[in-house]
Amino acid sequence: MNALSLELSFLAMGGYNICMCDGLVMLYEPNLRSPALVAGFGGWPNAGEVSSWVITFLIQNLGGARFAEIRPESFFDLIQQRPMVSIEGGRVRSVQFPCGAFYAAGPVPGSSRDLVLFLGQEPHLLWPRFSELFLKVVQRLGITEVLTVGGLYDNIPHTVEPRVSGITNDDQRLERFSELRIRPAQYEGPMSIHTHLLVEAESIGLPATSIWGHVPYYIQSNNAKTSLAILERLQSLLGVRLDLREVRRASEILDEEVERIVQDKPELRQYIQNLEKEYFADENLPFSAQRPIRRVPTPGEKVIHIDPFLRKG
């Protein structure tokens, strides 16, 4: 699957009726049936590229058409995340700034509702204003539910089904977490834009849920296996059918490559076996007693990364 660039460009304005409003640019207003919105962000909440990979997959496989953008001027530190330039033959061909774009997808197979998809970078600045613009689109289109997806690194092995955790402001969604194998999150620490959007959505009475795929620390690259786990749960949450054969094959290839490397690395194999023991001990506990999510290793904790071995293979 070709990756969709997170460095989304400024709008090509020719041929569109454009409405600009304080940083929000509407190319056109799609006609949608009881739509839900699914959003993903690059940056800090994108471990294993899960968040951006999942939304890219949905855009490409559901035929998403871009209809709106949030402009970058107020929300990004362009020193921290520089704009991208393409230069050919001594001439500047294009300049791209980080921003976020909305896509309309429908009709969706197996569903009586359409989807709106959002893909962008997590903003560096002015989260309340960003959320206001984001939810302005949601309200204008009559979106009935917001789901965000993210990825986080965790001390879990690659040999088990990826762990998925979630938070929600909706009691009905929370009741389905157990059925969908979504672990109610327990966490204290820095938050992502996902959580801020969920809180702001609740303030206007809009159901919102955020689900997170847990990625093994030692595989810090595109993780198709965790992305597959998120897509499978999105199917159930949204009541849609997705062709996941491509993703399943990518997941199998990742497992095969990791196993090939582990066979010849006794230290790495022992490390993974220790993670398996911790994982199963934790999974057998009631939710209230399970280990809270940790986004970073504890001081002095040994973490082995296999990405250099994957690149050599």
C-alpha positions as CSV (number, residue, x, y, z in Angstrom):
1,M,0.0,0.0,0.0
2,N,1.4,3.4,-0.9
3,A,1.7,5.6,2.2
4,L,-0.2,8.8,2.1
5,S,2.1,11.7,3.0
6,L,1.5,13.2,6.4
7,E,2.9,16.5,5.0
8,L,-0.4,17.4,3.4
9,S,-0.1,20.3,1.0
10,F,-1.9,23.6,0.8
11,L,-5.0,23.4,-1.3
12,A,-4.8,23.5,-5.1
13,M,-7.5,26.1,-5.4
14,G,-8.4,26.0,-9.1
15,G,-11.8,24.5,-10.0
16,Y,-13.3,24.5,-6.5
17,N,-15.8,26.6,-4.6
18,I,-13.7,27.5,-1.5
19,C,-15.0,28.8,1.8
20,M,-12.3,30.0,4.2
21,C,-13.1,30.6,7.8
22,D,-10.4,31.4,10.4
23,G,-8.1,28.5,9.4
24,L,-10.7,26.1,8.1
25,V,-10.9,25.7,4.3
26,M,-14.0,24.0,2.8
27,L,-13.6,22.8,-0.8
28,Y,-17.2,21.6,-0.9
29,E,-19.8,20.2,1.5
30,P,-20.4,16.4,0.9
31,N,-23.9,14.9,1.2
32,L,-23.5,12.1,3.7
33,R,-25.8,9.5,5.4
34,S,-25.7,9.6,9.2
35,P,-21.9,9.9,9.1
36,A,-19.3,8.9,11.7
37,L,-15.8,10.4,11.7
38,V,-12.6,8.4,12.2
39,A,-9.4,10.4,12.8
40,G,-5.7,9.7,13.0
41,F,-2.7,11.9,13.7
42,G,1.0,11.6,13.0
43,G,3.6,12.5,15.6
44,W,3.7,11.5,19.2
45,P,0.5,9.4,19.2
46,N,1.6,7.4,16.1
47,A,3.7,4.6,17.5
48,G,4.3,1.9,14.8
49,E,2.7,4.3,12.4
50,V,-0.6,2.8,13.5
51,S,-2.7,5.9,13.5
52,S,-1.6,7.2,10.1
53,W,-1.4,3.8,8.5
54,V,-5.0,2.9,9.5
55,I,-6.5,6.2,8.2
56,T,-4.4,5.9,5.0
57,F,-5.8,2.4,4.4
58,L,-9.4,3.6,4.9
59,I,-8.9,6.6,2.6
60,Q,-7.4,4.5,-0.2
61,N,-9.7,1.5,0.2
62,L,-13.0,3.4,0.6
63,G,-12.2,6.0,-2.0
64,G,-12.0,9.0,0.3
65,A,-12.4,12.4,-1.4
66,R,-10.8,15.4,0.3
67,F,-13.3,18.2,1.0
68,A,-11.8,20.3,3.8
69,E,-8.5,21.3,5.4
70,I,-7.3,22.9,8.6
71,R,-4.6,25.4,7.6
72,P,-1.3,25.1,9.5
73,E,-0.3,28.7,10.4
74,S,-1.5,28.8,14.0
75,F,-1.0,25.2,15.0
76,F,2.5,24.1,14.1
77,D,6.0,25.1,15.2
78,L,7.7,25.1,11.8
79,I,11.1,24.9,13.3
80,Q,10.2,21.6,15.1
81,Q,8.4,20.3,12.0
82,R,9.7,22.0,8.9
83,P,7.8,22.4,5.7
84,M,8.8,20.1,2.9
85,V,10.1,21.3,-0.5
86,S,10.6,19.6,-3.8
87,I,13.3,21.1,-6.0
88,E,14.0,19.9,-9.6
89,G,16.6,21.4,-12.0
90,G,17.2,24.3,-9.8
91,R,13.6,25.3,-9.5
92,V,11.1,25.0,-6.6
93,R,8.3,22.7,-7.8
94,S,6.2,22.5,-4.6
95,V,6.2,23.5,-0.9
96,Q,4.2,21.5,1.6
97,F,3.2,22.5,5.1
98,P,1.9,20.2,7.8
99,C,-1.8,20.4,8.2
100,G,-4.8,18.1,8.4
101,A,-7.4,17.1,5.8
102,F,-11.0,15.7,5.9
103,Y,-12.1,13.1,3.4
104,A,-15.6,11.9,2.6
105,A,-16.1,8.1,2.0
106,G,-19.3,6.5,0.9
107,P,-21.2,4.5,0.3
108,V,-19.4,2.1,2.7
109,P,-19.7,-1.6,2.1
110,G,-22.1,-3.3,4.5
111,S,-23.2,-0.1,6.2
112,S,-26.1,2.3,6.0
113,R,-23.9,5.2,7.1
114,D,-21.0,7.0,5.4
115,L,-17.7,7.9,6.9
116,V,-15.6,11.1,7.2
117,L,-11.9,10.4,7.6
118,F,-9.3,12.9,9.0
119,L,-5.6,12.6,8.6
120,G,-3.0,15.1,9.8
121,Q,-0.2,15.8,12.2
122,E,-0.9,16.3,15.9
123,P,-0.8,20.1,16.4
124,H,2.0,21.6,18.4
125,L,0.0,24.7,19.5
126,L,-3.5,26.0,20.4
127,W,-5.3,22.7,20.9
128,P,-8.5,24.4,22.1
129,R,-8.7,26.4,18.8
130,F,-7.8,23.4,16.7
131,S,-10.5,21.3,18.4
132,E,-13.0,24.1,17.9
133,L,-12.4,24.1,14.1
134,F,-12.3,20.3,14.0
135,L,-15.7,20.1,15.8
136,K,-17.1,22.9,13.6
137,V,-16.8,20.5,10.6
138,V,-18.3,17.7,12.7
139,Q,-21.4,19.7,13.6
140,R,-21.8,21.2,10.1
141,L,-22.0,17.7,8.6
142,G,-24.3,16.2,11.2
143,I,-21.6,13.7,12.3
144,T,-23.1,11.4,14.9
145,E,-20.0,9.9,16.4
146,V,-16.2,10.5,16.5
147,L,-13.6,7.8,16.8
148,T,-9.9,8.4,17.0
149,V,-7.1,5.8,16.6
150,G,-3.6,5.9,18.0
151,G,-0.5,3.8,18.6
152,L,1.6,3.6,21.7
153,Y,4.8,1.7,22.6
154,D,4.4,-0.9,25.4
155,N,6.3,-3.7,27.0
156,I,4.5,-6.5,25.2
157,P,5.8,-9.3,23.0
158,H,5.1,-9.6,19.3
159,T,4.0,-13.2,19.7
160,V,0.6,-12.5,21.1
161,E,-2.5,-10.8,19.8
162,P,-1.9,-7.0,19.9
163,R,-3.4,-5.4,22.9
164,V,-5.9,-2.6,22.2
165,S,-7.0,-0.2,24.9
166,G,-9.7,2.5,24.7
167,I,-11.4,5.5,26.4
168,T,-14.8,6.8,25.6
169,N,-17.4,9.4,26.8
170,D,-20.2,7.0,25.9
171,D,-21.7,4.4,28.2
172,Q,-22.9,2.2,25.3
173,R,-19.5,2.1,23.8
174,L,-17.9,1.3,27.1
175,E,-20.3,-1.7,27.5
176,R,-19.0,-3.1,24.2
177,F,-15.3,-2.9,25.1
178,S,-15.2,-6.4,26.6
179,E,-17.0,-7.9,23.6
180,L,-14.5,-6.2,21.2
181,R,-11.5,-7.1,23.3
182,I,-10.8,-3.4,24.0
183,R,-9.1,-2.9,27.4
184,P,-10.5,0.1,29.3
185,A,-7.4,2.4,29.6
186,Q,-5.7,3.1,32.9
187,Y,-3.2,5.9,32.5
188,E,-1.7,9.0,34.1
189,G,0.7,11.2,32.1
190,P,1.0,13.4,29.1
191,M,-2.0,13.4,26.8
192,S,-2.6,13.4,23.1
193,I,-4.9,15.5,21.0
194,H,-7.2,12.4,20.9
195,T,-8.1,12.9,24.5
196,H,-8.6,16.6,24.2
197,L,-11.0,16.1,21.3
198,L,-12.9,13.5,23.3
199,V,-13.3,15.9,26.2
200,E,-14.4,18.7,23.9
201,A,-16.9,16.4,22.1
202,E,-18.4,15.4,25.4
203,S,-19.0,19.1,26.2
204,I,-21.3,19.4,23.2
205,G,-23.0,16.0,23.8
206,L,-21.2,14.1,21.0
207,P,-20.3,10.5,21.5
208,A,-16.5,10.0,21.1
209,T,-14.2,7.0,21.5
210,S,-10.5,6.7,21.2
211,I,-8.8,3.3,20.6
212,W,-5.1,2.6,20.9
213,G,-3.0,-0.2,19.5
214,H,-0.1,-1.3,21.7
215,V,3.2,-1.8,19.8
216,P,6.2,-3.8,21.1
217,Y,9.0,-1.4,22.0
218,Y,11.6,-3.5,20.1
219,I,9.8,-3.0,16.8
220,Q,9.8,0.7,16.2
221,S,8.7,0.8,12.6
222,N,5.5,0.3,10.6
223,N,3.5,-2.3,12.5
224,A,0.9,-3.9,10.3
225,K,-0.1,-6.4,13.0
226,T,-1.2,-3.8,15.4
227,S,-2.9,-1.8,12.6
228,L,-4.8,-4.9,11.7
229,A,-6.1,-5.2,15.3
230,I,-7.4,-1.6,15.1
231,L,-9.1,-2.1,11.7
232,E,-10.8,-5.3,13.0
233,R,-12.3,-3.4,15.9
234,L,-13.3,-0.4,13.7
235,Q,-15.3,-2.8,11.6
236,S,-17.3,-3.8,14.6
237,L,-17.6,-0.4,16.1
238,L,-18.8,1.1,12.8
239,G,-20.7,-1.8,11.4
240,V,-18.7,-1.8,8.1
241,R,-17.0,-4.5,6.0
242,L,-13.4,-4.0,5.0
243,D,-11.2,-6.1,2.7
244,L,-8.3,-6.8,5.1
245,R,-6.5,-9.4,3.1
246,E,-3.6,-7.1,2.2
247,V,-3.2,-6.0,5.9
248,R,-3.3,-9.6,7.1
249,R,-0.5,-10.6,4.7
250,A,1.6,-7.6,5.8
251,S,1.1,-8.7,9.4
252,E,2.2,-12.3,8.5
253,I,5.3,-11.0,6.8
254,L,6.2,-8.9,9.8
255,D,5.9,-11.9,12.1
256,E,7.9,-14.1,9.8
257,E,10.7,-11.5,9.6
258,V,10.8,-11.1,13.4
259,E,10.9,-14.8,14.0
260,R,13.7,-15.2,11.5
261,I,15.8,-12.7,13.4
262,V,14.9,-14.0,16.9
263,Q,16.0,-17.6,16.0
264,D,19.6,-16.5,15.7
265,K,19.6,-14.1,18.7
266,P,19.5,-15.9,22.0
267,E,19.6,-12.7,24.0
268,L,16.6,-11.3,22.1
269,R,14.7,-14.6,22.4
270,Q,15.1,-14.5,26.2
271,Y,14.0,-10.9,26.3
272,I,10.8,-11.7,24.4
273,Q,10.2,-14.8,26.6
274,N,10.4,-12.5,29.7
275,L,7.9,-10.1,28.1
276,E,5.5,-13.1,27.5
277,K,5.6,-14.0,31.1
278,E,4.8,-10.5,32.2
279,Y,2.1,-10.2,29.6
280,F,0.2,-13.3,30.5
281,A,0.5,-12.6,34.3
282,D,-1.1,-9.2,33.7
283,E,-3.8,-10.4,31.3
284,N,-5.0,-12.9,33.9
285,L,-5.7,-10.1,36.5
286,P,-9.0,-8.2,36.7
287,F,-9.0,-4.8,34.9
288,S,-8.7,-2.9,38.2
289,A,-5.5,-4.7,39.1
290,Q,-3.8,-4.7,35.7
291,R,-0.7,-2.6,35.0
292,P,-1.4,0.9,34.0
293,I,-0.2,1.9,30.5
294,R,3.4,3.2,30.4
295,R,4.5,5.1,27.3
296,V,8.2,5.0,28.1
297,P,10.6,2.4,29.6
298,T,11.3,2.8,33.3
299,P,14.8,4.1,34.2
300,G,17.4,1.5,33.7
301,E,15.1,-0.9,31.8
302,K,16.7,-2.8,29.0
303,V,15.0,-2.5,25.7
304,I,16.3,-4.3,22.6
305,H,15.4,-2.9,19.2
306,I,15.3,-5.2,16.2
307,D,14.7,-2.6,13.5
308,P,18.4,-2.6,12.4
309,F,18.1,-6.4,11.9
310,L,14.9,-5.9,9.9
311,R,16.6,-3.4,7.7
312,K,19.6,-5.8,7.1
313,G,17.1,-8.5,6.1
